[in-house]
Amino acid sequence: MVRLAATVLVAAVVSSMAASAFAEEANWKRGRIYYRSVCTSCHAAEAIGAIAPSTRTKAEWAAYLQADAHAKGADKVSRFLSKAYRAEIKGSNKAAEKFADLSDEALTADVAAFLARGAKDGDEPASCN
């Protein structure tokens, strides 16, 4: 029983360290560039308009990314953060071209870090300027 408890504790600590290491690797500045250059530019051209990170809380942004449902489920958020999508638009979007070789996971973490930082309850609530 003690061995099992120790194993569970070690697993929890390792998992926590891995999660915090992943979070530390996220680059909110790169996420901001991509979000503003790709997400905001597309939304600004639509009737919905630009969506500032400060329109939602950190928890709401996390839930949105976790649900992976863009446009009320008509598409996936992950599609717009994918290498395939960046390859599609890189001819007309410098950020997509600049981050063309970045892994989907890294870019997703970067954008998530920017959204958390700029959220309504984040460290620096951000608008879409």
Phi, psi and omega in degrees: 000317179295320179298318178297315179298319179295320179297316179297318179296315179298316179299319179295318179294315179297317179298317179297318180294320179295318179296318181288327177295319178296317180296323180291331180286337181297138183247096183298331179292319177293321177299321178296315180300312182294312182302312183289324183279327184255300185295307183295319181296323179289312181296325180297330179279347181265164179297331181294332180080175181295144179246109180286145175304330182285002178280347181226161175276169177303316180296320179294319177295318179298317179295321179298312180294321180295318181293333179055040181238104179263148179055051178056037176091358180289340180211178180248139176300318182301332177299318184282351177252005185273156175300322180300315179294316178301322178295323179298320189254359187298336178291335182243003182220114184296325179293319178297321178292316181298322183256020184304323184266358179289139180294154179301320181295318180294315180294321177299316178296321180295313180294319178299320179295319178295316181297320178294317180294320184267001182296164179311320180253019180277180180294325181218081180311129188245143173261185183255042180273000000 
